[in-house]
Amino acid sequence: MTSKTPILQLEHLGMTFPGHPVFNDLNLTINRGEFWSIVGENGVGKTTLMRTILHQLRPTTGKVNYLPSVNAVQIGYVPQFRNIDSEYPLTIRDFVGLNLTGWKLPWLSRGERQRVEAMLKQTGLTKLANRPIGQASGGEKQKAYLAQALVERPNLLILDESTASLDPVTKTELLDLVQQINQTLDLTVLFVTHDIPLARRYTQQFLMLTPQGTEQGAIDQLTDQKVWRGEAEHV
Ligand SMILES: Nc1ncnc2c1ncn2[C@@H]1O[C@H](COP(=O)(O)OP(=O)(O)OP(=O)(O)O)[C@@H](O)[C@H]1O
Protein backbone atom coordinates (compact mmCIF):
# COMPACT_ATOMS: atom_id res chain seq x y z
CA MET A 1 0.00 0.00 0.00
CA THR A 2 1.34 3.44 -0.91
CA SER A 3 1.63 6.05 1.79
CA LYS A 4 -0.58 9.11 1.64
CA THR A 5 0.92 12.47 0.82
CA PRO A 6 -1.31 15.46 1.49
CA ILE A 7 -1.62 18.07 -1.26
CA LEU A 8 -4.46 20.19 0.12
CA GLN A 9 -5.66 20.78 3.65
CA LEU A 10 -8.67 22.80 4.74
CA GLU A 11 -8.47 23.87 8.37
CA HIS A 12 -11.56 25.11 10.21
CA LEU A 13 -12.67 26.73 6.96
CA GLY A 14 -15.72 28.94 7.11
CA MET A 15 -17.39 31.33 4.69
CA THR A 16 -20.16 33.79 5.40
CA PHE A 17 -21.46 36.25 2.86
CA PRO A 18 -23.14 39.28 4.47
CA GLY A 19 -26.06 37.84 6.42
CA HIS A 20 -25.66 34.44 4.79
CA PRO A 21 -23.49 31.67 6.30
CA VAL A 22 -22.43 29.16 3.63
CA PHE A 23 -20.16 26.64 5.39
CA ASN A 24 -18.49 26.52 8.76
CA ASP A 25 -15.59 24.69 10.44
CA LEU A 26 -14.81 22.56 7.39
CA ASN A 27 -11.78 20.31 7.90
CA LEU A 28 -10.53 18.18 5.04
CA THR A 29 -7.28 16.60 3.92
CA ILE A 30 -6.88 15.64 0.26
CA ASN A 31 -3.97 13.37 -0.62
CA ARG A 32 -2.06 13.15 -3.88
CA GLY A 33 -3.73 10.97 -6.47
CA GLU A 34 -7.16 10.95 -4.81
CA PHE A 35 -10.33 11.47 -6.86
CA TRP A 36 -13.04 13.23 -4.80
CA SER A 37 -16.60 14.13 -5.63
CA ILE A 38 -18.00 17.28 -4.06
CA VAL A 39 -21.78 16.96 -3.82
CA GLY A 40 -24.75 18.80 -2.37
CA GLU A 41 -27.89 20.54 -3.49
CA ASN A 42 -28.04 23.84 -5.43
CA GLY A 43 -26.80 26.83 -3.50
CA VAL A 44 -25.17 24.87 -0.67
CA GLY A 45 -21.70 26.32 -1.37
CA LYS A 46 -19.76 23.98 -3.68
CA THR A 47 -18.55 26.68 -6.08
CA THR A 48 -17.84 29.01 -3.16
CA LEU A 49 -15.67 26.28 -1.65
CA MET A 50 -13.81 25.75 -4.95
CA ARG A 51 -13.25 29.51 -5.29
CA THR A 52 -11.90 29.58 -1.75
CA ILE A 53 -9.55 26.69 -2.55
CA LEU A 54 -8.40 28.63 -5.63
CA HIS A 55 -7.71 31.63 -3.35
CA GLN A 56 -10.19 33.71 -5.37
CA LEU A 57 -12.24 34.24 -2.21
CA ARG A 58 -10.85 34.90 1.25
CA PRO A 59 -12.47 32.63 3.86
CA THR A 60 -14.18 34.24 6.83
CA THR A 61 -12.43 31.78 9.15
CA GLY A 62 -9.74 29.14 8.86
CA LYS A 63 -7.36 28.55 6.00
CA VAL A 64 -6.52 26.63 2.84
CA ASN A 65 -3.03 25.05 2.82
CA TYR A 66 -1.28 23.75 -0.29
CA LEU A 67 1.24 21.07 0.66
CA PRO A 68 4.17 20.76 0.97
CA SER A 69 4.23 24.37 -0.27
CA VAL A 70 2.20 26.70 -2.42
CA ASN A 71 4.72 26.37 -5.27
CA ALA A 72 4.35 22.58 -5.34
CA VAL A 73 0.68 22.72 -6.30
CA GLN A 74 -0.29 23.52 -9.86
CA ILE A 75 -4.07 23.80 -10.18
CA GLY A 76 -6.11 23.24 -13.32
CA TYR A 77 -9.71 24.49 -13.27
CA VAL A 78 -12.48 23.52 -15.68
CA PRO A 79 -15.65 25.54 -15.08
CA GLN A 80 -19.27 24.75 -15.76
CA PHE A 81 -20.08 25.09 -19.46
CA ARG A 82 -19.73 28.67 -20.68
CA ASN A 83 -20.56 29.55 -24.21
CA ILE A 84 -17.98 31.23 -26.39
CA ASP A 85 -18.97 33.92 -28.89
CA SER A 86 -19.31 32.39 -32.36
CA GLU A 87 -17.07 35.19 -33.72
CA TYR A 88 -14.23 34.36 -31.28
CA PRO A 89 -11.28 34.06 -33.62
CA LEU A 90 -8.98 31.50 -31.93
CA THR A 91 -8.81 28.00 -33.32
CA ILE A 92 -9.30 25.05 -31.00
CA ARG A 93 -5.52 24.42 -31.20
CA ASP A 94 -4.69 28.01 -30.18
CA PHE A 95 -7.29 27.90 -27.41
CA VAL A 96 -5.81 24.72 -25.93
CA GLY A 97 -2.32 26.29 -25.84
CA LEU A 98 -3.50 29.73 -24.74
CA ASN A 99 -2.25 29.58 -21.15
CA LEU A 100 1.14 28.15 -22.08
CA THR A 101 2.26 31.38 -23.72
CA GLY A 102 3.01 34.56 -21.94
CA TRP A 103 5.56 34.66 -19.26
CA LYS A 104 8.68 33.56 -21.19
CA LEU A 105 7.93 34.00 -24.88
CA PRO A 106 4.83 35.23 -26.70
CA TRP A 107 4.82 32.03 -28.78
CA LEU A 108 4.97 28.31 -27.97
CA SER A 109 8.25 26.41 -27.86
CA ARG A 110 8.54 23.23 -29.89
CA GLY A 111 8.03 21.15 -26.72
CA GLU A 112 4.90 23.10 -25.85
CA ARG A 113 3.53 22.67 -29.38
CA GLN A 114 4.07 18.93 -29.04
CA ARG A 115 2.22 18.94 -25.73
CA VAL A 116 -0.70 20.75 -27.34
CA GLU A 117 -0.82 18.20 -30.19
CA ALA A 118 -0.67 15.29 -27.71
CA MET A 119 -3.50 16.81 -25.66
CA LEU A 120 -5.62 17.45 -28.78
CA LYS A 121 -5.17 13.78 -29.60
CA GLN A 122 -6.03 12.60 -26.08
CA THR A 123 -9.23 14.65 -26.07
CA GLY A 124 -10.19 13.57 -29.60
CA LEU A 125 -9.88 17.10 -30.99
CA THR A 126 -7.09 16.62 -33.55
CA LYS A 127 -9.37 16.64 -36.59
CA LEU A 128 -11.09 19.80 -35.36
CA ALA A 129 -7.94 21.64 -34.28
CA ASN A 130 -8.14 24.31 -37.01
CA ARG A 131 -11.81 25.08 -36.41
CA PRO A 132 -12.58 28.42 -34.68
CA ILE A 133 -13.57 27.51 -31.14
CA GLY A 134 -16.64 29.75 -31.37
CA GLN A 135 -18.01 27.39 -34.01
CA ALA A 136 -17.40 24.19 -32.02
CA SER A 137 -20.29 22.31 -30.41
CA GLY A 138 -20.89 22.54 -26.65
CA GLY A 139 -19.21 19.18 -26.04
CA GLU A 140 -16.21 20.12 -28.21
CA LYS A 141 -15.83 23.41 -26.36
CA GLN A 142 -15.90 21.60 -23.03
CA LYS A 143 -13.27 19.13 -24.26
CA ALA A 144 -11.14 22.13 -25.29
CA TYR A 145 -11.49 23.65 -21.80
CA LEU A 146 -10.38 20.35 -20.27
CA ALA A 147 -7.46 20.09 -22.74
CA GLN A 148 -6.46 23.68 -21.92
CA ALA A 149 -6.37 22.84 -18.20
CA LEU A 150 -4.55 19.51 -18.62
CA VAL A 151 -1.89 20.78 -21.05
CA GLU A 152 -0.45 22.84 -18.19
CA ARG A 153 0.22 19.55 -16.36
CA PRO A 154 -1.62 20.39 -13.15
CA ASN A 155 -1.25 18.09 -10.15
CA LEU A 156 -4.63 19.23 -8.79
CA LEU A 157 -7.61 19.41 -11.16
CA ILE A 158 -10.92 21.00 -10.22
CA LEU A 159 -13.89 20.05 -12.39
CA ASP A 160 -16.69 22.42 -11.36
CA GLU A 161 -19.83 20.81 -12.82
CA SER A 162 -17.78 20.67 -16.02
CA THR A 163 -19.71 17.73 -17.40
CA ALA A 164 -23.19 18.95 -16.45
CA SER A 165 -24.34 19.98 -19.94
CA LEU A 166 -22.78 17.06 -21.81
CA ASP A 167 -24.40 13.96 -23.27
CA PRO A 168 -23.63 10.64 -21.54
CA VAL A 169 -21.06 9.53 -24.14
CA THR A 170 -19.07 12.78 -23.99
CA LYS A 171 -19.25 12.80 -20.17
CA THR A 172 -17.77 9.33 -20.10
CA GLU A 173 -15.06 10.22 -22.63
CA LEU A 174 -13.92 13.20 -20.58
CA LEU A 175 -14.02 11.41 -17.24
CA ASP A 176 -12.26 8.34 -18.67
CA LEU A 177 -9.42 10.63 -19.73
CA VAL A 178 -9.31 12.35 -16.34
CA GLN A 179 -9.34 8.95 -14.63
CA GLN A 180 -6.50 7.71 -16.82
CA ILE A 181 -4.34 10.73 -15.90
CA ASN A 182 -5.42 10.39 -12.28
CA GLN A 183 -4.15 6.81 -12.26
CA THR A 184 -1.02 7.14 -14.39
CA LEU A 185 0.27 10.56 -13.31
CA ASP A 186 -1.13 10.74 -9.77
CA LEU A 187 -3.36 13.69 -10.68
CA THR A 188 -5.54 14.73 -7.74
CA VAL A 189 -9.11 15.52 -8.80
CA LEU A 190 -11.99 17.40 -7.17
CA PHE A 191 -15.16 16.75 -9.16
CA VAL A 192 -18.11 18.99 -8.27
CA THR A 193 -21.23 17.23 -9.47
CA HIS A 194 -24.96 16.61 -9.02
CA ASP A 195 -24.59 13.32 -10.90
CA ILE A 196 -24.36 10.74 -8.11
CA PRO A 197 -24.07 7.68 -10.42
CA LEU A 198 -21.16 9.39 -12.18
CA ALA A 199 -19.56 10.22 -8.83
CA ARG A 200 -19.88 6.56 -7.80
CA ARG A 201 -18.39 5.38 -11.05
CA TYR A 202 -15.30 7.58 -11.08
CA THR A 203 -14.48 8.89 -7.63
CA GLN A 204 -13.10 7.25 -4.51
CA GLN A 205 -14.11 9.74 -1.81
CA PHE A 206 -16.91 12.22 -1.35
CA LEU A 207 -17.47 15.49 0.46
CA MET A 208 -21.14 16.29 0.88
CA LEU A 209 -22.20 19.81 1.77
CA THR A 210 -25.56 20.31 3.42
CA PRO A 211 -27.06 23.36 5.13
CA GLN A 212 -26.48 21.53 8.45
CA GLY A 213 -22.82 20.76 7.89
CA THR A 214 -20.49 18.55 5.89
CA GLU A 215 -19.89 14.85 5.68
CA GLN A 216 -17.00 13.01 4.05
CA GLY A 217 -16.05 9.43 3.44
CA ALA A 218 -15.40 6.62 0.99
CA ILE A 219 -17.69 6.84 -2.03
CA ASP A 220 -19.50 3.58 -1.20
CA GLN A 221 -20.79 5.33 1.94
CA LEU A 222 -22.62 7.89 -0.21
CA THR A 223 -25.92 6.03 -0.14
CA ASP A 224 -29.05 7.18 -1.97
CA GLN A 225 -30.66 7.61 1.42
CA LYS A 226 -27.94 10.06 2.43
CA VAL A 227 -28.30 12.05 -0.80
CA TRP A 228 -32.10 12.21 -0.52
CA ARG A 229 -31.95 13.11 3.16
CA GLY A 230 -29.47 15.92 2.39
CA GLU A 231 -31.81 17.30 -0.24
CA ALA A 232 -35.04 16.75 1.70
CA GLU A 233 -33.72 18.54 4.79
CA HIS A 234 -33.55 21.77 2.86
CA VAL A 235 -37.12 21.71 1.47
N1 LIG B 1 -20.20 36.73 -4.00
C1 LIG B 1 -21.30 36.37 -3.34
N2 LIG B 1 -21.94 37.22 -2.52
C2 LIG B 1 -23.04 36.86 -1.82
N3 LIG B 1 -23.56 35.61 -1.88
C3 LIG B 1 -22.98 34.72 -2.69
C4 LIG B 1 -21.81 35.04 -3.47
N4 LIG B 1 -21.44 33.93 -4.18
C5 LIG B 1 -22.34 32.98 -3.85
N5 LIG B 1 -23.25 33.44 -2.97
C6 LIG B 1 -24.35 32.68 -2.37
O1 LIG B 1 -23.76 31.62 -1.62
C7 LIG B 1 -24.52 30.42 -1.74
C8 LIG B 1 -23.66 29.31 -2.30
O2 LIG B 1 -23.46 29.52 -3.69
P1 LIG B 1 -22.62 28.50 -4.58
O3 LIG B 1 -22.60 29.02 -5.97
O4 LIG B 1 -21.33 28.26 -3.91
O5 LIG B 1 -23.52 27.18 -4.48
P2 LIG B 1 -23.38 25.80 -5.26
O6 LIG B 1 -23.47 24.72 -4.24
O7 LIG B 1 -22.18 25.81 -6.13
O8 LIG B 1 -24.72 25.84 -6.13
P3 LIG B 1 -25.10 25.16 -7.55
O9 LIG B 1 -25.16 23.68 -7.33
O10 LIG B 1 -26.46 25.75 -7.81
O11 LIG B 1 -24.07 25.59 -8.56
C9 LIG B 1 -25.72 30.77 -2.62
O12 LIG B 1 -26.80 31.09 -1.77
C10 LIG B 1 -25.25 32.00 -3.40
O13 LIG B 1 -26.34 32.83 -3.74
The ligand as a MOL file (V3000), in Angstrom:
LIG
                    3D

  0  0  0     0  0            999 V3000
M  V30 BEGIN CTAB
M  V30 COUNTS 31 33 0 0 0
M  V30 BEGIN ATOM
M  V30 1 N -20.1990 36.7340 -4.0010 0
M  V30 2 C -21.2980 36.3700 -3.3360 0
M  V30 3 N -21.9430 37.2190 -2.5190 0
M  V30 4 C -23.0360 36.8590 -1.8190 0
M  V30 5 N -23.5640 35.6090 -1.8850 0
M  V30 6 C -22.9790 34.7220 -2.6890 0
M  V30 7 C -21.8150 35.0440 -3.4720 0
M  V30 8 N -21.4390 33.9270 -4.1790 0
M  V30 9 C -22.3370 32.9790 -3.8490 0
M  V30 10 N -23.2520 33.4440 -2.9750 0
M  V30 11 C -24.3470 32.6750 -2.3660 0
M  V30 12 O -23.7560 31.6220 -1.6210 0
M  V30 13 C -24.5240 30.4160 -1.7420 0
M  V30 14 C -23.6640 29.3050 -2.2970 0
M  V30 15 O -23.4610 29.5160 -3.6920 0
M  V30 16 P -22.6230 28.4960 -4.5770 0
M  V30 17 O -22.6030 29.0250 -5.9720 0
M  V30 18 O -21.3250 28.2560 -3.9150 0
M  V30 19 O -23.5160 27.1820 -4.4800 0
M  V30 20 P -23.3800 25.7980 -5.2650 0
M  V30 21 O -23.4730 24.7160 -4.2370 0
M  V30 22 O -22.1810 25.8140 -6.1350 0
M  V30 23 O -24.7200 25.8390 -6.1340 0
M  V30 24 P -25.1010 25.1580 -7.5490 0
M  V30 25 O -25.1640 23.6810 -7.3290 0
M  V30 26 O -26.4560 25.7470 -7.8050 0
M  V30 27 O -24.0700 25.5920 -8.5640 0
M  V30 28 C -25.7230 30.7740 -2.6230 0
M  V30 29 O -26.8050 31.0950 -1.7740 0
M  V30 30 C -25.2460 31.9990 -3.3950 0
M  V30 31 O -26.3430 32.8310 -3.7400 0
M  V30 END ATOM
M  V30 BEGIN BOND
M  V30 1 1 1 2
M  V30 2 1 2 3
M  V30 3 2 2 7
M  V30 4 2 3 4
M  V30 5 1 4 5
M  V30 6 2 5 6
M  V30 7 1 6 7
M  V30 8 1 6 10
M  V30 9 1 7 8
M  V30 10 2 8 9
M  V30 11 1 9 10
M  V30 12 1 10 11
M  V30 13 1 11 12
M  V30 14 1 11 30
M  V30 15 1 12 13
M  V30 16 1 13 14
M  V30 17 1 13 28
M  V30 18 1 14 15
M  V30 19 1 15 16
M  V30 20 2 16 17
M  V30 21 1 16 18
M  V30 22 1 16 19
M  V30 23 1 19 20
M  V30 24 2 20 21
M  V30 25 1 20 22
M  V30 26 1 20 23
M  V30 27 1 23 24
M  V30 28 2 24 25
M  V30 29 1 24 26
M  V30 30 1 24 27
M  V30 31 1 28 29
M  V30 32 1 28 30
M  V30 33 1 30 31
M  V30 END BOND
M  V30 END CTAB
M  END
